[in-house]
Amino acid sequence: MATVVFYEKPGCAGNAWQKSLLEASGHTVVARDILHTDWRRLQLLPFLKSLPISQWFNRNAPLIQSGAINPEAFDAADVTTVLDLLVEHPLLIRRPLLDVDGICQAGFDIRTIHAWIGLSAAFDGAPVIGNPEVCRHGANGTTCPVRE
């Protein structure tokens, strides 16, 4: 089983569910606070580089929800600008960020993770109900703690 360094927003119900799935699958999860990590551009890039720039963003972040930032407005020429924005406002970073032995990825695409490090036999490719990356607080009438 893998040791997964898991950058999360503490108090996020979605991140808690994601960690529990990893742990139930036999992985060791080392949780780190994504908002209080001293990010640098080159430290973030390995997590994000395999994704289109518009997918580097947490779509639930208040700056995106309010329309102040439009992830679709950025392209490959904006890599440095976007990385600077994410470093300045870590709530904008798509999460979780996962690191297993130096292999990094952003987000929790359950099929990708299952193929990468394996998930429990209970999952074993079964359909996932709902999107595991969507904030789960809205479904139960509560809100995520907002910190930057």
N, CA and C atoms as an extended XYZ file, in Angstrom:
444
Properties=species:S:1:pos:R:3:atomname:S:1:resname:S:1:resid:I:1 pbc="F F F"
N         0.828       -1.183        0.000 N   MET     1
C         0.000        0.000        0.000 CA  MET     1
C         0.873        1.248        0.000 C   MET     1
N         0.282        2.359       -0.399 N   ALA     2
C         1.033        3.599       -0.591 CA  ALA     2
C         0.911        4.531        0.611 C   ALA     2
N         1.918        5.376        0.749 N   THR     3
C         1.834        6.511        1.659 CA  THR     3
C         1.481        7.713        0.788 C   THR     3
N         0.348        8.340        1.089 N   VAL     4
C        -0.177        9.435        0.288 CA  VAL     4
C        -0.061       10.728        1.078 C   VAL     4
N         0.758       11.656        0.584 N   VAL     5
C         0.783       13.001        1.157 CA  VAL     5
C        -0.404       13.717        0.539 C   VAL     5
N        -1.316       14.152        1.396 N   PHE     6
C        -2.643       14.615        0.995 CA  PHE     6
C        -2.822       16.063        1.448 C   PHE     6
N        -2.718       16.998        0.502 N   TYR     7
C        -2.913       18.412        0.822 CA  TYR     7
C        -4.403       18.723        0.756 C   TYR     7
N        -4.941       19.150        1.897 N   GLU     8
C        -6.376       19.362        2.054 CA  GLU     8
C        -6.665       20.721        2.663 C   GLU     8
N        -7.948       21.084        2.618 N   LYS     9
C        -8.416       22.219        3.408 CA  LYS     9
C        -9.038       21.616        4.659 C   LYS     9
N        -8.409       21.799        5.829 N   PRO    10
C        -8.973       21.236        7.053 CA  PRO    10
C       -10.430       21.663        7.242 C   PRO    10
N       -11.255       20.730        7.628 N   GLY    11
C       -12.672       21.002        7.827 CA  GLY    11
C       -13.516       20.743        6.607 C   GLY    11
N       -12.894       20.445        5.467 N   CYS    12
C       -13.636       20.175        4.237 CA  CYS    12
C       -14.196       18.754        4.278 C   CYS    12
N       -15.500       18.637        4.182 N   ALA    13
C       -16.153       17.323        4.245 CA  ALA    13
C       -15.756       16.450        3.056 C   ALA    13
N       -15.589       17.058        1.891 N   GLY    14
C       -15.173       16.289        0.718 CA  GLY    14
C       -13.793       15.699        0.893 C   GLY    14
N       -12.861       16.498        1.410 N   ASN    15
C       -11.512       15.990        1.660 CA  ASN    15
C       -11.537       14.899        2.727 C   ASN    15
N       -12.374       15.030        3.738 N   ALA    16
C       -12.485       13.998        4.773 CA  ALA    16
C       -12.965       12.683        4.161 C   ALA    16
N       -13.943       12.753        3.276 N   TRP    17
C       -14.454       11.547        2.615 CA  TRP    17
C       -13.371       10.915        1.746 C   TRP    17
N       -12.619       11.744        1.014 N   GLN    18
C       -11.556       11.248        0.149 CA  GLN    18
C       -10.472       10.538        0.969 C   GLN    18
N       -10.070       11.145        2.090 N   LYS    19
C        -9.069       10.516        2.963 CA  LYS    19
C        -9.578        9.197        3.513 C   LYS    19
N       -10.848        9.165        3.902 N   SER    20
C       -11.389        7.921        4.464 CA  SER    20
C       -11.400        6.804        3.423 C   SER    20
N       -11.663        7.137        2.167 N   LEU    21
C       -11.629        6.123        1.107 CA  LEU    21
C       -10.209        5.591        0.924 C   LEU    21
N        -9.231        6.482        0.929 N   LEU    22
C        -7.834        6.052        0.810 CA  LEU    22
C        -7.432        5.159        1.981 C   LEU    22
N        -7.787        5.576        3.196 N   GLU    23
C        -7.438        4.797        4.386 CA  GLU    23
C        -8.148        3.454        4.407 C   GLU    23
N        -9.417        3.426        4.009 N   ALA    24
C       -10.161        2.165        3.949 CA  ALA    24
C        -9.558        1.220        2.912 C   ALA    24
N        -8.826        1.787        1.972 N   SER    25
C        -8.166        0.988        0.937 CA  SER    25
C        -6.781        0.526        1.375 C   SER    25
N        -6.396        0.846        2.614 N   GLY    26
C        -5.132        0.375        3.156 CA  GLY    26
C        -3.966        1.333        2.998 C   GLY    26
N        -4.226        2.512        2.465 N   HIS    27
C        -3.150        3.488        2.282 CA  HIS    27
C        -2.944        4.293        3.559 C   HIS    27
N        -1.734        4.767        3.753 N   THR    28
C        -1.418        5.671        4.849 CA  THR    28
C        -1.547        7.088        4.311 C   THR    28
N        -2.355        7.899        4.973 N   VAL    29
C        -2.580        9.274        4.543 CA  VAL    29
C        -1.858       10.219        5.497 C   VAL    29
N        -0.989       11.045        4.926 N   VAL    30
C        -0.301       12.085        5.683 CA  VAL    30
C        -0.938       13.401        5.252 C   VAL    30
N        -1.830       13.921        6.093 N   ALA    31
C        -2.593       15.126        5.744 CA  ALA    31
C        -1.776       16.376        6.017 C   ALA    31
N        -1.850       17.301        5.068 N   ARG    32
C        -1.199       18.598        5.207 CA  ARG    32
C        -2.205       19.679        4.834 C   ARG    32
N        -2.079       20.821        5.463 N   ASP    33
C        -2.988       21.950        5.243 CA  ASP    33
C        -2.568       22.700        3.978 C   ASP    33
N        -3.387       22.634        2.947 N   ILE    34
C        -3.073       23.275        1.668 CA  ILE    34
C        -3.032       24.795        1.801 C   ILE    34
N        -3.799       25.345        2.740 N   LEU    35
C        -3.887       26.792        2.893 CA  LEU    35
C        -2.709       27.387        3.652 C   LEU    35
N        -2.047       26.567        4.451 N   HIS    36
C        -0.932       27.072        5.256 CA  HIS    36
C         0.407       26.458        4.847 C   HIS    36
N         0.466       25.901        3.658 N   THR    37
C         1.735       25.448        3.101 CA  THR    37
C         2.365       26.642        2.397 C   THR    37
N         3.648       26.803        2.550 N   ASP    38
C         4.367       27.922        1.928 CA  ASP    38
C         4.676       27.552        0.477 C   ASP    38
N         3.670       27.677       -0.389 N   TRP    39
C         3.784       27.246       -1.778 CA  TRP    39
C         4.719       28.135       -2.570 C   TRP    39
N         5.395       27.530       -3.500 N   ARG    40
C         6.207       28.201       -4.514 CA  ARG    40
C         5.741       27.675       -5.864 C   ARG    40
N         5.928       28.468       -6.905 N   ARG    41
C         5.482       28.072       -8.249 CA  ARG    41
C         5.983       26.686       -8.634 C   ARG    41
N         7.292       26.469       -8.487 N   LEU    42
C         7.870       25.203       -8.928 CA  LEU    42
C         7.460       24.030       -8.042 C   LEU    42
N         7.002       24.313       -6.841 N   GLN    43
C         6.505       23.268       -5.954 CA  GLN    43
C         5.091       22.838       -6.367 C   GLN    43
N         4.284       23.771       -6.850 N   LEU    44
C         2.906       23.478       -7.272 CA  LEU    44
C         2.835       22.815       -8.652 C   LEU    44
N         3.715       23.218       -9.531 N   LEU    45
C         3.624       22.784      -10.926 CA  LEU    45
C         3.562       21.267      -11.123 C   LEU    45
N         4.329       20.442      -10.408 N   PRO    46
C         4.231       18.996      -10.633 CA  PRO    46
C         2.829       18.419      -10.388 C   PRO    46
N         2.060       19.029       -9.500 N   PHE    47
C         0.702       18.559       -9.229 CA  PHE    47
C        -0.253       18.896      -10.375 C   PHE    47
N         0.019       19.989      -11.061 N   LEU    48
C        -0.941       20.565      -11.999 CA  LEU    48
C        -0.617       20.353      -13.468 C   LEU    48
N         0.643       20.145      -13.796 N   LYS    49
C         1.101       20.230      -15.186 CA  LYS    49
C         0.420       19.272      -16.153 C   LYS    49
N        -0.148       18.181      -15.681 N   SER    50
C        -0.808       17.247      -16.597 CA  SER    50
C        -2.236       17.670      -16.945 C   SER    50
N        -2.715       18.723      -16.297 N   LEU    51
C        -4.091       19.194      -16.504 CA  LEU    51
C        -4.112       20.471      -17.335 C   LEU    51
N        -5.203       20.701      -18.059 N   PRO    52
C        -5.371       22.027      -18.685 CA  PRO    52
C        -5.421       23.092      -17.589 C   PRO    52
N        -4.921       24.280      -17.871 N   ILE    53
C        -4.840       25.339      -16.862 CA  ILE    53
C        -6.198       25.626      -16.223 C   ILE    53
N        -7.261       25.560      -16.980 N   SER    54
C        -8.587       25.841      -16.403 CA  SER    54
C        -8.959       24.841      -15.303 C   SER    54
N        -8.314       23.675      -15.301 N   GLN    55
C        -8.599       22.657      -14.291 CA  GLN    55
C        -7.662       22.738      -13.088 C   GLN    55
N        -6.820       23.749      -13.045 N   TRP    56
C        -5.939       23.956      -11.897 CA  TRP    56
C        -6.694       24.598      -10.731 C   TRP    56
N        -7.901       25.052      -10.986 N   PHE    57
C        -8.646       25.847      -10.013 CA  PHE    57
C        -9.690       25.033       -9.257 C   PHE    57
N        -9.881       25.408       -7.991 N   ASN    58
C       -10.969       24.900       -7.166 CA  ASN    58
C       -12.218       25.700       -7.554 C   ASN    58
N       -13.145       25.062       -8.241 N   ARG    59
C       -14.335       25.756       -8.747 CA  ARG    59
C       -15.261       26.238       -7.632 C   ARG    59
N       -15.056       25.757       -6.406 N   ASN    60
C       -15.879       26.195       -5.278 CA  ASN    60
C       -15.298       27.396       -4.545 C   ASN    60
N       -14.117       27.858       -4.955 N   ALA    61
C       -13.477       28.993       -4.282 CA  ALA    61
C       -14.339       30.249       -4.442 C   ALA    61
N       -14.459       31.044       -3.379 N   PRO    62
C       -15.284       32.250       -3.448 CA  PRO    62
C       -14.910       33.200       -4.588 C   PRO    62
N       -13.615       33.355       -4.893 N   LEU    63
C       -13.214       34.257       -5.978 CA  LEU    63
C       -13.703       33.766       -7.345 C   LEU    63
N       -13.904       32.471       -7.473 N   ILE    64
C       -14.437       31.924       -8.724 CA  ILE    64
C       -15.956       31.974       -8.695 C   ILE    64
N       -16.549       31.591       -7.579 N   GLN    65
C       -18.006       31.623       -7.452 CA  GLN    65
C       -18.559       33.028       -7.665 C   GLN    65
N       -17.817       34.044       -7.214 N   SER    66
C       -18.275       35.431       -7.352 CA  SER    66
C       -18.070       35.977       -8.762 C   SER    66
N       -17.287       35.273       -9.582 N   GLY    67
C       -16.998       35.739      -10.927 CA  GLY    67
C       -15.770       36.629      -11.009 C   GLY    67
N       -15.089       36.852       -9.889 N   ALA    68
C       -13.894       37.696       -9.899 CA  ALA    68
C       -12.765       37.063      -10.712 C   ALA    68
N       -12.727       35.733      -10.739 N   ILE    69
C       -11.729       35.001      -11.528 CA  ILE    69
C       -12.461       33.998      -12.398 C   ILE    69
N       -12.103       33.989      -13.673 N   ASN    70
C       -12.675       33.041      -14.632 CA  ASN    70
C       -11.571       32.094      -15.098 C   ASN    70
N       -11.562       30.844      -14.626 N   PRO    71
C       -10.515       29.903      -15.018 CA  PRO    71
C       -10.413       29.687      -16.526 C   PRO    71
N       -11.507       29.871      -17.238 N   GLU    72
C       -11.505       29.666      -18.686 CA  GLU    72
C       -10.768       30.774      -19.429 C   GLU    72
N       -10.471       31.873      -18.739 N   ALA    73
C        -9.813       33.011      -19.393 CA  ALA    73
C        -8.308       32.818      -19.540 C   ALA    73
N        -7.757       31.745      -18.935 N   PHE    74
C        -6.311       31.530      -18.957 CA  PHE    74
C        -5.950       30.453      -19.970 C   PHE    74
N        -4.760       30.615      -20.568 N   ASP    75
C        -4.267       29.585      -21.487 CA  ASP    75
C        -2.799       29.294      -21.172 C   ASP    75
N        -2.152       28.508      -22.005 N   ALA    76
C        -0.782       28.061      -21.750 CA  ALA    76
C         0.196       29.223      -21.581 C   ALA    76
N        -0.080       30.362      -22.187 N   ALA    77
C         0.807       31.523      -22.052 CA  ALA    77
C         0.727       32.147      -20.658 C   ALA    77
N        -0.282       31.746      -19.873 N   ASP    78
C        -0.525       32.346      -18.563 CA  ASP    78
C        -0.031       31.496      -17.389 C   ASP    78
N         0.797       30.492      -17.646 N   VAL    79
C         1.222       29.571      -16.584 CA  VAL    79
C         1.800       30.315      -15.386 C   VAL    79
N         2.740       31.212      -15.602 N   THR    80
C         3.365       31.933      -14.488 CA  THR    80
C         2.351       32.791      -13.750 C   THR    80
N         1.488       33.463      -14.485 N   THR    81
C         0.453       34.299      -13.876 CA  THR    81
C        -0.469       33.464      -13.000 C   THR    81
N        -0.903       32.325      -13.518 N   VAL    82
C        -1.819       31.465      -12.758 CA  VAL    82
C        -1.120       30.887      -11.529 C   VAL    82
N         0.105       30.435      -11.684 N   LEU    83
C         0.833       29.908      -10.525 CA  LEU    83
C         0.993       30.976       -9.454 C   LEU    83
N         1.302       32.213       -9.854 N   ASP    84
C         1.402       33.309       -8.883 CA  ASP    84
C         0.067       33.549       -8.178 C   ASP    84
N        -1.013       33.476       -8.911 N   LEU    85
C        -2.352       33.652       -8.349 CA  LEU    85
C        -2.668       32.550       -7.327 C   LEU    85
N        -2.325       31.312       -7.664 N   LEU    86
C        -2.570       30.183       -6.762 CA  LEU    86
C        -1.713       30.272       -5.502 C   LEU    86
N        -0.465       30.708       -5.654 N   VAL    87
C         0.417       30.878       -4.497 CA  VAL    87
C        -0.133       31.970       -3.576 C   VAL    87
N        -0.621       33.045       -4.174 N   GLU    88
C        -1.161       34.159       -3.383 CA  GLU    88
C        -2.492       33.809       -2.721 C   GLU    88
N        -3.315       32.998       -3.386 N   HIS    89
C        -4.645       32.633       -2.885 CA  HIS    89
C        -4.799       31.106       -2.923 C   HIS    89
N        -4.230       30.388       -1.955 N   PRO    90
C        -4.246       28.925       -2.016 CA  PRO    90
C        -5.642       28.294       -1.990 C   PRO    90
N        -6.652       29.055       -1.600 N   LEU    91
C        -8.015       28.530       -1.666 CA  LEU    91
C        -8.432       28.275       -3.118 C   LEU    91
N        -7.727       28.888       -4.065 N   LEU    92
C        -8.010       28.692       -5.487 CA  LEU    92
C        -7.460       27.369       -6.028 C   LEU    92
N        -6.543       26.738       -5.304 N   ILE    93
C        -5.897       25.519       -5.795 CA  ILE    93
C        -6.880       24.353       -5.768 C   ILE    93
N        -6.990       23.669       -6.902 N   ARG    94
C        -7.815       22.463       -6.949 CA  ARG    94
C        -7.251       21.469       -5.942 C   ARG    94
N        -8.139       20.830       -5.215 N   ARG    95
C        -7.691       19.887       -4.205 CA  ARG    95
C        -8.506       18.613       -4.256 C   ARG    95
N        -7.954       17.606       -3.622 N   PRO    96
C        -6.687       17.594       -2.910 CA  PRO    96
C        -5.516       17.533       -3.873 C   PRO    96
N        -4.342       17.850       -3.342 N   LEU    97
C        -3.105       17.573       -4.050 CA  LEU    97
C        -2.564       16.290       -3.430 C   LEU    97
N        -2.170       15.359       -4.274 N   LEU    98
C        -1.715       14.046       -3.818 CA  LEU    98
C        -0.290       13.813       -4.287 C   LEU    98
N         0.535       13.302       -3.388 N   ASP    99
C         1.923       12.975       -3.708 CA  ASP    99
C         2.206       11.576       -3.175 C   ASP    99
N         2.550       10.680       -4.086 N   VAL   100
C         2.936        9.319       -3.715 CA  VAL   100
C         4.314        9.076       -4.321 C   VAL   100
N         5.313        9.051       -3.452 N   ASP   101
C         6.697        8.807       -3.890 CA  ASP   101
C         7.126        9.746       -5.007 C   ASP   101
N         6.752       11.020       -4.909 N   GLY   102
C         7.166       12.010       -5.889 CA  GLY   102
C         6.306       12.085       -7.135 C   GLY   102
N         5.333       11.204       -7.255 N   ILE   103
C         4.363       11.290       -8.356 CA  ILE   103
C         3.193       12.094       -7.818 C   ILE   103
N         2.873       13.182       -8.524 N   CYS   104
C         1.908       14.148       -8.000 CA  CYS   104
C         0.715       14.308       -8.927 C   CYS   104
N        -0.430       14.583       -8.327 N   GLN   105
C        -1.622       14.910       -9.098 CA  GLN   105
C        -2.542       15.785       -8.277 C   GLN   105
N        -3.403       16.502       -8.991 N   ALA   106
C        -4.383       17.381       -8.357 CA  ALA   106
C        -5.772       16.828       -8.616 C   ALA   106
N        -6.626       16.953       -7.613 N   GLY   107
C        -8.007       16.500       -7.754 CA  GLY   107
C        -8.156       15.058       -7.328 C   GLY   107
N        -9.403       14.629       -7.290 N   PHE   108
C        -9.691       13.275       -6.823 CA  PHE   108
C       -10.558       12.554       -7.846 C   PHE   108
N        -9.962       12.302       -9.001 N   ASP   109
C       -10.652       11.490      -10.000 CA  ASP   109
C       -10.515       10.039       -9.551 C   ASP   109
N       -11.615        9.489       -9.108 N   ILE   110
C       -11.601        8.202       -8.433 CA  ILE   110
C       -11.077        7.070       -9.323 C   ILE   110
N       -11.394        7.088      -10.599 N   ARG   111
C       -10.906        6.034      -11.496 CA  ARG   111
C        -9.396        6.151      -11.731 C   ARG   111
N        -8.902        7.377      -11.835 N   THR   112
C        -7.461        7.589      -11.997 CA  THR   112
C        -6.717        7.110      -10.761 C   THR   112
N        -7.230        7.433       -9.593 N   ILE   113
C        -6.577        7.021       -8.352 CA  ILE   113
C        -6.626        5.507       -8.196 C   ILE   113
N        -7.746        4.902       -8.575 N   HIS   114
C        -7.864        3.443       -8.497 CA  HIS   114
C        -6.824        2.777       -9.400 C   HIS   114
N        -6.639        3.300      -10.600 N   ALA   115
C        -5.645        2.750      -11.526 CA  ALA   115
C        -4.217        3.024      -11.048 C   ALA   115
N        -4.016        4.136      -10.373 N   TRP   116
C        -2.693        4.577       -9.926 CA  TRP   116
C        -2.214        3.800       -8.704 C   TRP   116
N        -2.971        3.858       -7.603 N   ILE   117
C        -2.516        3.244       -6.351 CA  ILE   117
C        -3.483        2.198       -5.811 C   ILE   117
N        -4.645        2.091       -6.430 N   GLY   118
C        -5.632        1.109       -6.002 CA  GLY   118
C        -6.525        1.622       -4.891 C   GLY   118
N        -7.782        1.286       -5.013 N   LEU   119
C        -8.752        1.586       -3.963 CA  LEU   119
C        -9.342        0.265       -3.497 C   LEU   119
N       -10.129        0.303       -2.451 N   SER   120
C       -10.613       -0.917       -1.821 CA  SER   120
C       -11.389       -1.801       -2.785 C   SER   120
N       -11.413       -3.082       -2.456 N   ALA   121
C       -12.166       -4.044       -3.246 CA  ALA   121
C       -13.643       -3.659       -3.280 C   ALA   121
N       -14.110       -2.947       -2.262 N   ALA   122
C       -15.503       -2.506       -2.245 CA  ALA   122
C       -15.766       -1.551       -3.399 C   ALA   122
N       -14.764       -0.747       -3.770 N   PHE   123
C       -14.926        0.144       -4.920 CA  PHE   123
C       -14.836       -0.668       -6.199 C   PHE   123
N       -13.700       -1.256       -6.446 N   ASP   124
C       -13.434       -2.131       -7.578 CA  ASP   124
C       -14.124       -1.702       -8.864 C   ASP   124
N       -14.103       -0.386       -9.130 N   GLY   125
C       -14.636        0.115      -10.394 CA  GLY   125
C       -16.136        0.337      -10.397 C   GLY   125
N       -16.794        0.163       -9.261 N   ALA   126
C       -18.239        0.375       -9.204 CA  ALA   126
C       -18.561        1.832       -9.510 C   ALA   126
N       -19.748        2.103      -10.016 N   PRO   127
C       -20.109        3.495      -10.305 CA  PRO   127
C       -20.045        4.352       -9.045 C   PRO   127
N       -19.597        5.560       -9.207 N   VAL   128
C       -19.502        6.495       -8.095 CA  VAL   128
C       -20.744        7.359       -8.109 C   VAL   128
N       -21.379        7.488       -6.963 N   ILE   129
C       -22.572        8.326       -6.865 CA  ILE   129
C       -22.111        9.729       -6.509 C   ILE   129
N       -22.372       10.659       -7.393 N   GLY   130
C       -21.939       12.032       -7.171 CA  GLY   130
C       -20.489       12.225       -7.551 C   GLY   130
N       -20.075       13.455       -7.570 N   ASN   131
C       -18.712       13.809       -7.927 CA  ASN   131
C       -17.884       13.884       -6.653 C   ASN   131
N       -16.824       13.079       -6.516 N   PRO   132
C       -16.041       13.098       -5.282 CA  PRO   132
C       -15.245       14.374       -5.079 C   PRO   132
N       -15.250       15.286       -6.059 N   GLU   133
C       -14.533       16.552       -5.908 CA  GLU   133
C       -15.454       17.703       -5.519 C   GLU   133
N       -16.750       17.501       -5.539 N   VAL   134
C       -17.695       18.576       -5.234 CA  VAL   134
C       -17.838       18.713       -3.726 C   VAL   134
N       -17.898       19.946       -3.283 N   CYS   135
C       -18.056       20.228       -1.855 CA  CYS   135
C       -19.311       19.536       -1.331 C   CYS   135
N       -19.151       18.773       -0.279 N   ARG   136
C       -20.266       18.019        0.291 CA  ARG   136
C       -21.062       18.816        1.320 C   ARG   136
N       -20.561       19.970        1.718 N   HIS   137
C       -21.300       20.757        2.705 CA  HIS   137
C       -22.643       21.242        2.166 C   HIS   137
N       -22.690       21.641        0.920 N   GLY   138
C       -23.924       22.163        0.354 CA  GLY   138
C       -25.072       21.171        0.429 C   GLY   138
N       -24.763       19.886        0.321 N   ALA   139
C       -25.800       18.857        0.343 CA  ALA   139
C       -26.461       18.733        1.709 C   ALA   139
N       -25.726       19.090        2.782 N   ASN   140
C       -26.319       18.960        4.115 CA  ASN   140
C       -26.641       20.303        4.753 C   ASN   140
N       -26.625       21.362        3.938 N   GLY   141
C       -27.058       22.671        4.423 CA  GLY   141
C       -26.031       23.437        5.232 C   GLY   141
N       -24.778       22.964        5.252 N   THR   142
C       -23.739       23.685        5.972 CA  THR   142
C       -22.765       24.276        4.955 C   THR   142
N       -21.832       25.058        5.446 N   THR   143
C       -20.835       25.636        4.556 CA  THR   143
C       -19.441       25.255        5.042 C   THR   143
N       -18.505       25.221        4.105 N   CYS   144
C       -17.110       24.964        4.442 CA  CYS   144
C       -16.543       26.167        5.179 C   CYS   144
N       -15.615       25.922        6.074 N   PRO   145
C       -14.929       27.066        6.675 CA  PRO   145
C       -14.098       27.763        5.594 C   PRO   145
N       -14.162       29.070        5.535 N   VAL   146
C       -13.429       29.826        4.529 CA  VAL   146
C       -12.251       30.496        5.212 C   VAL   146
N       -11.038       30.081        4.803 N   ARG   147
C        -9.817       30.679        5.338 CA  ARG   147
C        -8.860       30.871        4.176 C   ARG   147
N        -8.090       31.895        4.230 N   GLU   148
C        -7.024       32.072        3.233 CA  GLU   148
C        -5.734       32.306        3.940 C   GLU   148
